[in-house]
Amino acid sequence: MTRPRADEDRDAPLRHGTDYRVLPLGDGTAAVLLTGDHRLLLAPAATAWRLEAGVGHLLPDERRAWDLLRSEAVVGDDTHRALLAGSTPSDGADFAVNVNLTNVCNLACSYCFAEGGDYGRITGAMGEHSIAWIFDFVETHAAPGQRVRFEFFGGEPLANLPVIRKICERARVLAERDGTRFLHRVSTNLTLLPPGTAELFRDHRFIVSVSIDGGRRVQDANRPAKNGKGSYDRIVRNLRRLRQECGDAVTLVARMTIATAEPTLKDSVLDLWRLDLFDHFQIYPGVYPVRTGTTVPVALTLGDRTLSEPQGGIQYINHFLQPGIVEQFKEFLAHYPKLFAPGNRFKGVLEYERTVQMVTEGAAALAFCSGGRTYYTHSPDGSISPCHRLVGDEGFDVGTGELGLTRDHPEWRRTVDQHPVCGGCWARYLCGGGCRQENHVATGDLNTLNEESCQYQLMLAEEVVTMLARSTAAYRNLSRSRYDDLFVSCGRPVVPSARPPAGHGADYPPFRLLC
């Protein structure tokens, strides 16, 4: 389909489901999100119902107000499509190197995509010789002035603390020499805390993302040690030690995977929230394989390839789309703003707050993640992959540490507007087009949508925007300046727009412009 030119769009009728989305709020009003610039409106339910049927169904007074919104408040313009058309792969995110430090992991998580830590192919720990390759890669491929982040990963990365320390030391030397800015983040189960770890984290102001799914009951069931013992008590003990020894010099993130119906999502979050140790949370749905036509999980063992290669008779279930869990998700979103309570250091769920930021500030996602754009994984065997989840498949390697990038990978650099399905979706500039690894697992193709992942992303967008529309001005005005630091959604590239301020509560009766 041929899209109208930008100068024609202002006068063209906007289309529900593509250019805007009506979201009933259940109190006689509805929210309306405009795709092109993420303006958020409130309207009476009857007006919104007519708008959902199409702009031509609005009553005369409503249509005049709608036209005024488009002309005076620049509602529904083409800002985001223009941003994407003029973007480059280096825009919208830091240059990030995921350092896959080791094949060793001491946990046996029930849904591990890394096949126990070794991805089915990594047979040793990263050696010091890889450090020079990594910094050569950064020097070659980072854009001038672009901030560089290291994502320390594994296996369990703290099992190879000496290499983390040497990378941090070399980064500090470069920062002092030429002003390159570095960020350091580690994704860890935090059952280990080798001597010197707290000092390293404090001195380099680490973001520490901790794999913990809730209270003792759910954590010990989902993420036991390989000897069968629970992991919760060790993790909480080490969390308290880090907070005591590092204070606010570290940012602690609870990285939760939700894969059980009980405890509920809300209860699991509250179990961790009450500890008052975490600054932020990440909440992921468990995705697990089942036999086609059932919802019974396939039993997995470490080293089984089911998680990384689609097989006949297997389909993948997103936990958040299961009966009863959708309601849990919605219940939690309704409760969510109450977590911003005095006396608790909680600053938000990363994915939710990033979506809120894109609406309140008018920003747009260029892609779902930065994989293959400004984000690459370097592994101990010298391979370079555009996605940390696909390290186990050599067919996705795009280079080596010694040689750098050796294979073009344009399939990772397509913007959401270039996708034949996502390019017509109202949520495209919030979602960015879907996870390519999840597409591959479900369909065998990076760019053929995983329908369950798509449904989840749409539900997430709808519920977060609905929550925002119901929220107070105090919540909408919270500072979200740190979200560029926190590697939300694998470094989803987000570009600010030049959308002019709307003025809080601007009224074009029957419409009210929230942001």
HELIX and SHEET records of a PDB file:
HELIX    1   1 ALA A    6  ASP A    9  1                                   4    
HELIX    2   2 ALA A   45  ALA A   53  1                                   9    
HELIX    3   3 VAL A   55  HIS A   57  5                                   3    
HELIX    4   4 PRO A   60  GLU A   72  1                                  13    
HELIX    5   5 THR A   79  ALA A   85  1                                   7    
HELIX    6   6 GLU A  115  GLY A  117  5                                   3    
HELIX    7   7 HIS A  129  HIS A  141  1                                  13    
HELIX    8   8 PRO A  157  ASN A  160  5                                   4    
HELIX    9   9 LEU A  161  ASP A  178  1                                  18    
HELIX   10  10 THR A  197  ASP A  203  1                                   7    
HELIX   11  11 ARG A  216  ASN A  222  1                                   7    
HELIX   12  12 TYR A  232  CYS A  246  1                                  15    
HELIX   13  13 GLY A  247  ALA A  249  5                                   3    
HELIX   14  14 LEU A  265  TRP A  273  1                                   9    
HELIX   15  15 HIS A  319  LEU A  321  5                                   3    
HELIX   16  16 ILE A  325  HIS A  335  1                                  11    
HELIX   17  17 TYR A  336  LEU A  339  5                                   4    
HELIX   18  18 LEU A  350  GLU A  361  1                                  12    
HELIX   19  19 HIS A  388  LEU A  390  5                                   3    
HELIX   20  20 GLU A  394  PHE A  396  5                                   3    
HELIX   21  21 PRO A  410  TRP A  412  5                                   3    
HELIX   22  22 VAL A  416  GLN A  418  5                                   3    
HELIX   23  23 CYS A  422  GLY A  424  5                                   3    
HELIX   24  24 ARG A  428  CYS A  431  1                                   4    
HELIX   25  25 ARG A  436  THR A  443  1                                   8    
HELIX   26  26 GLU A  451  ARG A  470  1                                  20    
HELIX   27  27 ALA A  473  ARG A  476  1                                   4    
HELIX   28  28 SER A  481  ASP A  484  5                                   4    
SHEET    1   A 5 TYR A  20  PRO A  24  0                                        
SHEET    2   A 5 THR A  29  LEU A  34 -1                                        
SHEET    3   A 5 LEU A  40  PRO A  44 -1                                        
SHEET    4   A 5 PHE A 511  LEU A 513 -1                                        
SHEET    5   A 5 ALA A 506  TYR A 508 -1                                        
SHEET    1   B10 HIS A 280  PRO A 285  0                                        
SHEET    2   B10 THR A 251  ILE A 258  1                                        
SHEET    3   B10 ILE A 207  SER A 211  1                                        
SHEET    4   B10 PHE A 182  THR A 188  1                                        
SHEET    5   B10 VAL A 148  PHE A 153  1                                        
SHEET    6   B10 PHE A  95  ASN A 100  1                                        
SHEET    7   B10 TYR A 375  HIS A 378  1                                        
SHEET    8   B10 SER A 383  SER A 385 -1                                        
SHEET    9   B10 GLY A 399  THR A 400 -1                                        
SHEET   10   B10 GLY A 404  LEU A 405 -1                                        
SHEET    1   C 2 VAL A 287  ARG A 291  0                                        
SHEET    2   C 2 ILE A 314  ASN A 318 -1                                        
SHEET    1   D 2 ALA A 364  ALA A 365  0                                        
SHEET    2   D 2 VAL A 494  VAL A 495 -1                                        
END                                                                             
